[in-house]
Amino acid sequence: MKNFRLSLFSGRQVEFEGGGNSERNCEWLVELQPEMYAEIHPRLANDNRIKHGDWIWVESPEDTDAQPSRIKVKAKLTRRVSPDMVYLPFHWGGVLSGKDLSHKYPEGYVPYGIGESANTVMNYGYDRITQMQETKTGLCRIMKA
Amino acid sequence: MATTNITIPARSASGPEGKHAPARMKFYVDTKRCIECGGCEVACKNENNVPSGVARIRVVTVNEGKPGETNVAVPCMHCSNAPCVSVCPVTLCFIGQMALSTSIRIHDRLRLCLMRVHLEHHIS
């Protein structure tokens, strides 16, 4: 895993809950949190020449068709995270690897907010006692889109 | 709903009811407890049919992502039975009687915050 040196974490936004299906259909909640983002440290962003609001690729070692699985999100620069860490909220869906899938929703049922799903880049692995899948932490790398 | 027990000095209190009547109830916002959930904004929009894009109460975050991060709820202070107060999960807003001079000082600080948000919005 020489190429994937960053820790990847997923977590919640305080406005949303779970997969965000019901919340992303609420106009006022989407107004508060309009889009998917990745929180990165300003030092890490500076090393990769990323500015606040730039589109970035987050790639994980998980193989799909001999390609690393990846998502295209906006960068949010904050000192909440450490410089070797990327944080993703997991409430989003409707976009896959930069492709908009909103035409696959039934007509009139497209949520107000769609974005990349964080589970696309979560790594493989599970707990050997409880068989729980690992969807909270992992490895990743970022690059400017 | 809790109320604060701050007594009003007789000289500074001059509300709309009369020269020496108590001032109107003001909001007291405990900035150390706010988790910026946005519940007050959504409750206000739902109750008062406020269109999207307009907010009568807004949570302003100062020093985001740094030590000393503070969330300040900036209310419009117009409702007598405010939905934004009753919906708050950490009960940070109180409606109570305060000394007029104190409330003015708080209001000035909030106005500065709002101005800052306005500027940031226009710059970015």
Chai-1 contact restraints between the chains, C-beta under 6 A:
chainA,res_idxA,chainB,res_idxB,connection_type,confidence,min_distance_angstrom,max_distance_angstrom,comment,restraint_id
A,V14,B,C37,contact,1.0,0.0,6.0,A-B,restraint_1
A,E15,B,G38,contact,1.0,0.0,6.0,A-B,restraint_2
A,E27,B,S52,contact,1.0,0.0,6.0,A-B,restraint_3
A,W28,B,V42,contact,1.0,0.0,6.0,A-B,restraint_4
A,W28,B,K45,contact,1.0,0.0,6.0,A-B,restraint_5
A,E31,B,S52,contact,1.0,0.0,6.0,A-B,restraint_6
A,L32,B,G38,contact,1.0,0.0,6.0,A-B,restraint_7
A,T78,B,G65,contact,1.0,0.0,6.0,A-B,restraint_8
A,R79,B,G65,contact,1.0,0.0,6.0,A-B,restraint_9
A,R79,B,K66,contact,1.0,0.0,6.0,A-B,restraint_10
A,R80,B,G65,contact,1.0,0.0,6.0,A-B,restraint_11
